[in-house]
Amino acid sequence: EVSEDTDSVKQFSSELIVEAVVRCIRVIDPGLGSGLPTSLPPGMSARFRVGMSLAQACQDVGYKGEIGYQTFLYSNEPEIRSLLMFLVEKLPRESAEASDQPTGKSVVLQRAIAAAIKAQLAVPWLPPNCRLPLHGETQSPGASHSFHVQPLSLPHCSKGPGRKQLKEVKEYQRDFLPPVTAQPSHHASVVASILEQHTAELSAAQEWDNEWNSQGLLSRLTPQEYRSRKRTRLRKRIQEQLRSAALPSPESAFGGPRSASDLSELLQAFRGSAPSDHVLTKGTHFTHTQKFTFTQEAPPVTSSVPAGHQSESDIQLRQQEELASFQQQFQQLCSDVDQLAADMKHMSVTNTQVLDELKQRELGNADKEEKLQMKKKTIDLLPDADNNVLKLQTLVEASAKRVVSLASQWEKHRAPLIDEHRRLKEICSNQDLESSRKLSEIKSLHDKIRVSTEEAKKKEDMYKQLVTELENLPQDASRSAYTQRILEIVSNIKKQKEEITKILSDTKELQKEINSLTGKLDRTFAVTDELVFKDAKKDESVRKAYKYLAALHENCNQLIQTIEDTGTILREIRDLEEQV
């Protein structure tokens, strides 16, 4: 808000300028202005960053003038005025949007429906029991229904290779499939089901378009191949998930009866078998031990004491004692299970460490054995050292010659292989460039198709509008009136054509006259310049006259050029005025 004492832009403060610019940018481009603050922070470095971000945002909006952080921190009246005028011109105008919209019966009806829906949405909803008689105009008198959705079977036009199947589907849809309004069990669910069905189809189509434009085109596959590959990957992933769910986890052997029961339920759901009581499970050593312990330590259920000699208090006391003993046994078993689980974890860690140490020792033993074999062979060669040294030298020389020959052979084979590698690499690079070019062409074609579709929709709307206007025109217009109007237009066109031809002929004559005068002027100046230049060498006054002549000629040329530029500018101004 601007105070009443502010009379000009010069009196604007930095905070007011920043707030005005940010609010304008948020209206012009909400995504760009959402991250900009409306006030300056106290720190100087933070102010500098905010000024730089505002300058960048103004340039992104389209401002071409000089702008920087100093424009907002150390404001200048002309720069702020031009910036605010640019932002005000960039603000969206509702009148321009309304003028661009087509007019017609359907458009007027759609606008009326939209206005009615907007007005109803603006009114707060009240429950039927809370409505008063004065709410009868704004609240619907009908009963409210819950948004209950039921699946619908809609006929779709699909072109498949199987004609027989397509024919059967058509017969089913024609003879047996009920209409959409009769498929839901309740009539109140028809609208909700149709909206949900169409929303799901539209969402699936949009998701497929986004996925195909982002990933499908890069895969260089056809849509059918891409769908089949995606379906195969999904099946493999489901199989892997089922396998991982069916495998028993390490914790289920000693402390996870919950996961085992969940797995049994999962397998029963897939097999459709009996309840978990009839499933035969393979027990571990711990489960057998636990079962045996429970069997041994289970107290007798029946009592040998006659019921007649027992009072009710004795029975309750005995039951409490049995319950306490059972709880103590259960806690003891739980502690034993926890202790066993900790021992098993410790043993598994110890076992892993021992296995790693064993592997390291085996590797060390292998190295030591190789060194031992080498030393043993060396000791065996010591008794006949001279002969063995000569043999080793002979072997080394033979090995060196063999290495040289292998190197020469490798060089012979290496050159054609390198050439082939370079050729294949060049072919691959060319193919990559070609595929990239084709991919860009495909994207451009998609864009053209989208633009063409939008243009077709606009032209269709324009066609409907023109048909509506044609229907609204009076039908009693006579043919002679249209013929007379056409003849008048043709006669006007002929007159304009004659005038244009006359103007062109006059322009040509003037151009010829200008060309002849220009040539005559150039020739006259050349002769005069030559005569005066000869006399200027002898007489001082003639030399001054020569200088005046040259200056006069240059000024005349500048005057002619200025006149031509003025004519060009006036013609451009006239063209611009006609365009506006």
N, C-alpha and C positions, 0 to 999 in steps of 0.2 A: 504494500500500500504506500502511495506517494503522499507526502504531507501537503497541506494547502499552501505552505510557504514556498514550495519548489516551483519556480517559474520556467526553468530551462534545463536542458540536459547537462549543462555545466555544473549544476548544483547536485547532481546525482552522486551518492557515495559509492564506494567500491562494493559494499555489501548489497546495496540496492541493485547495482548493475549485474552482479553475479546472480542474484535471485531472479531478475527479469530474464536474463539469458538462459538460465537453466529451465525456467518454466516454459519459455518458448520452445526450447529444444525438446522438452518432454511432450509437448503438444505435437510438434512436427514429427519426431521419431521417438516413440516411447521406449523402445529397446535401447536406444543410444543414450537417452537422458535419465534412465532409471538409476544408473550408477553415479550420477553427478550430485554433489552436495549443493544445497541452496544457500549456504552461508560459508564465509571464510573461516578457517581455523585460526587459533591464536598464534601458533608458531610460524616463523617466516619461511622455513623450508616447506612446511605443509601448504602454506599459501602459494608458494612457487609451484608445487606439484598440482594444486587445484587449478591455477591459472594456465598451466601447460595442457592439462586435460580439457579445460574449456576451449582453449584455442584449437586443439585437435578435433574436438566435437564440432565446432563451427566450420572447420575446413571439411569435415566429413559430410556435413549438411549441404555444402556447396558454396561457401563464402570464399570469394577469390581475392579479397583485399589483404593487406598486410595486417597480421594479427599475431599476438604472442601473449606471454604472461603479463607483460608491461601494459597491455591494453586494459586489463582488469585491475591490476594493482596500482598503476599510475595512469589513470584514465585521461584521455584526450577527447575533447568535445566532438571534433569532426569524425574521428574513428568510431566513437560510441554511437554517434548519430547514424552513420552509414551502416554499422552492424545491426542496430535495432530496426532500422528501416528494412534491411534485408530479411531479418527474422520475421518481422510483421508480414512482409510480402509472402514468405514461405508458409505462413499459417494456413491450414485448410479452410476453405470457404464452403459453407453449406449451400449457398445459392448456386455456386458453380456445379456442385455435385447434383443438386436438384435439376439444373438445366440440362445436364448430360443424360439424365435418365429418359428412356423412351416413354411415350404416352400412348394410351390405348385402353380398350375396355378391360382386358386381362390385367394390365399393369395397374389401372385404377382400383380394380377389385382386390389385387394383391396388397396394394397400399392400405386399403381400408381394413382388410383382415389383419395386417400387421399392426395398424394403429389400435384396433380393438383388442388384440392380444396384449399389446404393450400396456394399454390402459388397465386391463384386467390384472396383469401381473403387478402393476403398481399398487393395487388395492390389497391390504393385508387380509389373509384368509381367516375366517372364523368358523368354528364348528357349528353344525346345524342347530344344536341346542342353545347356543349363545347368540343366535341371530335375532335381531329385532325387526319389526315391520319396516323400518326405514332402510334396512339393509337389503330389501328385496330387489332393488334396482342394480346394486353392485355385486351381490352374491348370487350364485346359481341356485335355484330352488330344487334342483334335482338331487337325488341321493348320491353320496360319495361311495366309490368302490376302491378296493385295494388294488394295487398294481400287481396283478397275478399273471404270470407268463406261462404259457403252455407251448410245447413244440408244434410247429406247423409243417406240413408237407406241401411244398409249392412246386408246380411243374416248371422245369427248366428246359430250354432248348439246347441239347448237347449233341454234337456231331461225333459219333464214334464209329469204329470199323465194323462193329456188329450190327447189321441191319435188322436181324431177327429180334435181338434184345431191344433195340430202339423201338421196333414196332410193338412189342409186348408192353413196353413202358407207356407208349402212347395210348394203347388200348386200356391199360389200367387207369391212366389219368383221365381218359375220356369216359369210361363206363363205371368205374368203381370209386375213384378218389372223390370224396365229398368236397364241396366248396370250402373256401377258407373260413367263411363265417359260421360254418357248421362243424368245423373240426374241434374247437375248444368245447369243453364240457359246460362252461358258463358263458352266456352271451356277453357279460361284462368284461371278459378276458380277451375279446377279439382284438380290440384296438391295441391293448398292451402287447399282445403276442405279435401282431403285425409290426408294430414299432420295433420291438426287440429283434424280430427276424431281419428286418431291413437294416437296422443298425449293425447287426452282426455281419451281414453280407457286405455292407459298405466298409466296415472296419477291416474285414478280411481282404477285400480288394485293395484298400489303401496300404495295408501291411505288405501285401504281395508286390505292389508297385514299388514301394520303398525298398524292399529287400532285393527285388530284381534290378533296380537302378543302382543300388549300392554294391551288391555282391554278385548278382546273377550275371551282369554284363562282364565283370572282371573274370569270371570263371570260364568265359568263352564257350559256353554250352547252350544248347537250345533250352527253352523253358521246360519241355518234357524231360530231357536228360537231367536238368538241374533238380526237378521235383523228385525224379526217381532216385538220384544220388542222396538227396536230403532224407527221403523215406528210408533208404537203406541204412544211413547213419543212425537214424532214430531207432530202427529196429535193433541194431547192434548195441546201442546204448541201453535200451530196455533189457536186452538179454544179459548184458554185463551187470546191470543193477540187480536183476533177479538172481544171477549166480552169486554175486557178493552178498545178497540177502539170505540165500539158501545155505551158504557156508557158515559153520559154527564159529563164533568169535572165540579168542583165547580166554576171555573173562567168563564165558558161559560155562566153562568146565568146573569152575569152583565158586563163583560168586554171582552168576547171572541167570537165575532161573526165569527172570522176567523176559529176557531176550529169547530164551528157548521157547517159552510159551507163545511169544509173539510170532516166532518163526513157524511154530506148529500151526498157529491160526492162519498165517499167510499161506502155507502149503495146503491147508484144508480148503482155503478160499479158492485156490487155483484148481485143486483136484475135485472140489465139491464132495468131500468125504464126510465121515461121521464126526462127532465131537471129539475133543482132545482126549477124552477118557479112553477111547478105543484105538488111539494111535500108538503103535509100537515104536518106542524110541530106544536107541542104543545107548546104554549107560556107561559111564566111565568108572575107573577103579574107585574114585572118591564117592561117586553116587552109590555104588554097591556097598561100600563101607558105611556110608551114612544110613542107607536103608537097613543094613544089618544091625547097626547100633540102635536105630529107632525100634527095631523089632525086639532086640534083647531088653532094652530099657523100658519098654512099654508096660505100664502098670496094668494089672487085671481090671477089667471093666466091672465084673460082677463081684459082689461081696458075699462072704459066707455067713455074715451076721444076719439073723432073721429080722424081717421088717417089723415084727411086732415088738421087739425089744429095743428098738431105736426110736428115739424121739426126734422131733423136727429140728431142734437146735443141734443135736449131735450130727444129724445129716448135713446141715449147713456148715458146721465146723469142719467136718471131714472133707466136704467139697472145697472149702477154702484152703485147707491144708494141701489137698491134691492140686488145686490151681496154683498155689504158691510153689509147690515142688515142680510142677510143669513149667512155670515161668522161669524158675532157677535153672532147670535143665535146658530150656530154650536159650537163655542168655549164655549158659556155658557153651552150648553148641555154636552159637553165633560167634563167641570169642574164639572158639577153636577154629571155626571157618576163616575168620579174619587172620588168625595166626598162621594157618596153613597157606592162605593166599599170599601173605607177606613172605613166608618161607619160600613159596614157589617163585615169586618174583625175584627174591634174592638169589635163589638157585639158578634161575634162568640168566640173570646178569652174570653170575659167577661162571656159568657154563659158557656164555659168549666170550667172556674174557679169557677163559682157558683155551677155547678154540682158536681165538686170535693169537694167543701166545704160542700155541702148538704150530699154527701155520708159519709164524715168524721163525720158530726154531727149525722147522722143516726146510724153509728157504735157506737159512744159515747153514744147515747141514749139507744141502745140495752144493752151495758155494764151496764149503770146505772140502767136500768130496772131489769136486773138480780140481781144486788146488792140489789136493793130495795125489790125484792121478797124474797131474802135470809134474809134480816133484818126483814121483815114482819113476815116470818115464825118463826124466832128466838124470836120475841116479843110475838107471839101467844103461844110459849112454856114456857114462863117465869112464868105464874101463878102456874103451876104444875111442878116445876123444878125438884124435886127429882125423881118423877116417869118417867119424860121424860129423865133424865140422865140415869136411869137404862135401859130404853128401848133402848137408843142410844148405851149404852155399850153392850147390848144383840145383837143389830144389828151389831156392830163393830166386836164382837167375831164371830158371824155367817158369816160375810163377810170374816174375816180372815181364818176361817175354809174352806170356799168355795174357797178362793184363793189358800190355800194349796192343796186342792183336785184337783183343776184345774191344778196347777203346776205339781202334780204327774201324772195326766192324760196326760198333755202335754209332760212330759218326756217319757212316754210310747209310745206316737205317734211320738216323735221327733227322737228317735234312728233309727227306720226303714226308716224314711224320709231322715235322713242324709246319711244312707247307700245307699239309692236309688239315692240321689243327687250325691254322690261320684261315684257311678257306671256309671250314665249317663254322668257325667263330664269326666270320663276316656274314655267312648265310644266316646264322642265328640272329645277329644284330639286325640284318635287313628284315627278317621275319618279325622281330620284335617291333621295329619301326612301322612295318606294314600293319601289324595287328593293332598297334597304338593308333595309327591313322584311321583304321576301320572302326575302332572303338569310339574315337572322337566323332567320326561321321555318324555312327549309330546314335550317339548322344544328341548330336545336332539334329538328326532326323526325328528323334523323340521330341525335341523342343519344337521343331517345325510342325510336327503332328499336333502337339498340344496347342500351339498358336493357331493352326488352321482350324482345330476344333472350336476354339474360342471364337474365331472370326465367323465360323459357320453358325454358331449359336447366335452371335450378334446379328448376322444377316437374316437368320430365321426370325428373330424377334422384330427386326426392321420390316421383313416381309409381312409378318402378321399385323404390324402396325399400319403398313400401307394398305393392306387388305381391309382393315377396319376403317381407315380413312376413306377408301374407295366406296365402301358400303354406306358410309355416312354422307357422301356427296349426293347432290340432287340428281335424279335419273331423268329429268325432263329436259336436259340440255340438248339443243338441236345440233345436227351434224354440220349445218351450214355455218353456225357460229364458230365452231372449231376450225372449219375450213377457212373462214375469213380471217381468223386469228393467225393461222399458219401462214396465209398469204401475206398478211401485214408483216409478220416476222421476217419472211423471206425478202420482202421489198426493203425492209430496214437493213437487213444484212447486205443486200446489193448496194444500197447507198453508202453504207459504211465501207464496203470494199472499194467503191469508186473513190471515196475520200482518201482512203489509205493509199491507193495507187497514185492519186494526185500528189499527196504529201511525199511519197517516195520519189516521184519524178522531180519535184521541187528540190528535195534533199540532194538528189544526184546532180542536178544542175548547179546548186550552190557548192557542192563538193568539187565539181569540175572548175568552177570559177575560183574557188579558194586555192586549188592546186595550181591553176595558171598564174594567179597573182603571186603565190609563194615562189614559183619558179622565176617569174619576172623580177621579183624583189631580190632573190638570190643572185641572179645574173647582174642586176643593176649594182648591187653592193659589191660584187666581185670586180666589175669594171671600175667603179668609183674608187674602191680600195687600191687598185693597181695604179690608177692615175695619181691619186693623192700621195701614195707611198713613194712614187718616183720624185715628186716635187718636194716631199718632206725632208729629203736628204740635203736639200740646198737652202730652204727657207725655214726659219724658226716658226713663223706664224702658220705655215702650212703643216708643220709638225703638230702644233696644237690642234689644228683643225682635224688632223688624222686621228688624234686621240679622242676628240669629241665625237667623230664619226663612229669609231669603234664602240665607245660607251653608248651612243645612241642606238646602234644596232643591237647591242646586248640588252639594253633596257626594253627595246621593242620586242625582242624574243621572249624576255621574261614576262612582259605584259600579255603577249599572245598565249604563253603557257598558262598564265593565271586565269585568263578568260576561258581557256579550254577546261582547266580544272574546275572552275566555277560551274560551267555547263554540266560537267560530269556529276558534280555533287548535287546540283539541282535535280538532275534526272534520277539519281539514286534516292533523293528525298521524296520525289514524286512516286517512285515505285514503292517505297516503304509506306507512304501514306495510303496508297491503294491497297497494299497487303493488310494494313491495320484496319 
